[in-house]
Amino acid sequence: MAMAVRLWLVALCLLALPAWAAPLAERPKLVLIIDDMGLSLERGRAALALPGPITYAVLPFRPHSRELSLEATSEGKEVILHAPMENMRHLKLGPGALTPQQSREQMQQQLNAALDSIPEAIGVNNHMGSLLTQLDEPMSWVMEVIHNRGLFFIDSRTTADTRAMAVAHSAGVPSVERNVFLDNDLSVEAITHEFQRAVDLALTEGRAVVIGHPHPQTISVLQTMLPTLGELGIVQMSAAAYLNEIEDAQRRLLARQTAH
């Protein structure tokens, strides 16, 4: 009990410090991912103009996928593949879809082709996928490709029953899961509310992984809200930067443990 009280008091002291006083590793983080890039050039470019480090999830084989991927990387932005995966409602997935009906060879060929179409991609997240991400075997085939290419995985958590993170961990794939969807409701009020929920989560839990889409309403809210993160002491990070920080922290912890 005494130890718990001491830790609680230390945490309060850290929170009381101004943002500049806390080392980067101790400051709350917000990771923003913009999904569904590649469908609209105008909306995609509006998303690319948002401030700060952002990860852009690009659908494969869409009209503007390649162009937006190249523009993103030329601007120093981070690109990942937004891999279409089978959903519980069997909604149309479009080209590059990964489904339970595919064999291991078919699924891996499909995923490799999608990744080859967006060579700038340094990671993968799921587009839909509420069915496929529940299934260990096909997700293990997905993770095998991701691991072999040295990429990371973001679980969009389109179902509470997802197995994607567990399978990624077993495969040795760096991974993190989404905490907040910004724009299931496209009203500005609802998007603002979800962004504030992400901010609160970052401040209380130390991090928030947020997914939005290049809708005009979402872009408008983000243009207003993203510049306020620094004032709150929150570090805006790309997905890769966040995962690299976790990996570095794990290495430091392991080094301390082996030193003792």
N, C-alpha and C positions, 0 to 999 in steps of 0.2 A: 504493500500500500504506500509506504514512504517513497519507494522508487517511482511509483506511478505519479505521485504528487509532484516530485521533483521534475519529472519529465514534462508534466503539464505546465509547471511554472516556467521551465526553459522555453517551451513552445510559445507561451504568452510573451515572453521577453523578445523572442525572435520576431513575432508578429508586430511588436511595438517598434521595431527598428524601421527606419526609412528604407525604401526599396533599394537605394544604392548601397546601403550598408551591408546587405545580405549577399553572400557569395551566390553566383548564378545557380549552382547546384541546389541551393536551399530555397530558391524562390519558386513560387507556384508557376506552373506551365500551362499554356493552352495551345493545343495542336488543332489546326483547322484544315479540313480536307474538303475540297469542292469536287463533288461527283458529277457524272454525266457530261463531262467535257467531250466535245467533238460533234455534237448535234447542231449547234448554232454558232457560226463564226462571231456574230455580233455579241451574243451573250457570253461566249467564251472569252472574248477580248475584254469585255467589261469585268469578268472575274479575274483575269490576269492583271488588271490595273489596280486591284485591291492592295492595300499596303501591307508590308511585313512578310515574313516567311510563311508560305502557304503551300500545301501539297495538292496537286491537281490530278484527279483520277480520270483518265481518258478512256472512253469506250473504244474498242477495237473496230476497225473497218467502217467507221462512220465518215460522213462527207468531209468533216474538217478535223479529224483526229490528228493526222500527220502535221498539218499546218499549225495547229494550236500547240502540239507537243514541241515543235521546233521553236515557235515563238516563246513558249514558256522557258525552255532551257536557255535560249539566247538572252532572256531577261534574268537569268540566275534563279529561276523558279524550279520547284521539284515536281517531277512527273512520275505517276505510277499507273499501272494498267487497272482499269475498272472492269474486271472480268465478269461477264454475264453468267449467272448460275441459276439452275432450276429453282423455281419458287413454288410454294404450296398451292397457289392459285393457278399455276401453269400459264401465267401471263407471257406474252410474246417476248422473247429475249433478244432477238436480232442476231446478226452474225457474230461468230466467236463463242457461241453458247456452250456451256459445260452442263451436261445432264447425266442423271443416274443410268440412263440407257446405254451410255457409251462404255466401251471397253477401256481398260487402262491405256492401251496404245492410242485409241481414238481420242481420249480426253487429253492425253499429254501432247499429241500432235496438234490438237486444237489450241491448247494453251501456249505451246511454243510458237505456233503461227501468229497468235495474237500478240505475244511479246515481241516477236520479230518485226511486226508491223509498227511497233512503237519502241524503237531501240533506246530511246531516252529513258524509258521506265526503269526505276530502281527498286520498285516494289509492286505489290498487287493488293487490291481490295475487291470485295465481292459486290457486284451489281445484282440486286435482289438476293437470291440464294437461300431463301428461308427453308427450302427442302434440302438442297445439296449440302449445306453446311451442318446439317444434323447427322450426316452419314460419314462414319469414320473412314471406310475404305476409299471412296472416291476422293475425299479430302486428303487422304494420305498420298494419293497419286498427284494431286495438285501441289502439295507441299514438297514432294520429291523434285518436281520441276523447279519450284521456287528456290529450294535449297541448292540444287545443282547450279543455278544461275547466280547464286550469291545475293538474292533479293530478300526483302522483308515482306510481311503480310499484315494487313490491317483488317480485323474482323469488323465488318459493318454492323454486326449483330441485328440482322433482320428477323431473327427469332430468338426467343429466350432459351431455346433448346439447342443452340449452336454448339458444335463440337470443334469448331475451327481452331480456337486458341489451344485446346488440349492437344490436337493433332499437330499443330505447328510446333508446340513445345517438344513433343516426342520426336519430331523430325529435325530439331535443332534450328528452326527458322525463327529469327527475331520477329516478334509480333506484339501487337497491342490491340485493344478493342475499343470500339466507339462508345462514348458515354451519352452524347446528346445529339439528336437529330434536330436541326434548326427549323426546317420548313415542311414538316408534314402538313401543317396548316399554313396556307400562304398569306394570311393577313399579316401586315406589318406589326401589329400588336402582338400576335402569337410568336412571330420570329424574334422580336425584341425580348419577349418573356423567356424564350428558350435560350437566347444568348446570355441573358442575365443569370439563368439557371447554370449555364456553363461556367460563368465567372464565379458564382458562389461555390460551385463544385471545385474549381481550381483553388480557391482561397481556403476551403475547408479540408480538401483531400490532397492538395498538392499538385493535381493535374486534372485536365479535362481534355478529352479527345472528341472533337466536334465535327459533324458532317453536315454540309449544306449543298445547295445546288445553284447553278447560275441563273436563277429566276431574278427578274428585276427587283422584286420586293426584298429578296435575300441580299442582293448586292447593295441596295439602298441602306438596309440596316447595318451591314458590315462596314460600309463606308463611314458611317457615323460612330459605330461602337469600337471597331478595332483600334483607332487611335487613343482610346481611353485606357487600354490595358496597361500601358506603362505607368500611368498615374496610380493605378491600383497595385503596382508592384508585381504584375503578372508578366511573365516572359512569353511572347508569341514564338512558337518554334515549328519547324517543319517536322513531319513524321520521322524522317531519317535522323535528324539532329536529336530528337527526343529519344529514339531507340539507341543511338550511339551513347547518349548520356547514361542511360540505364546500363548499357554494357560496361561502360567505364566504371560506374559505381559498383557493379558486381565484381569487376576485376580488383578494385581497391579493397572491397570487403574480403575477397578470397585471399589477397595478399596479406591482410592483417591477420586473418585466421591462421594461415600457414606460418606466419612469423611467430605466433604463440605456440 
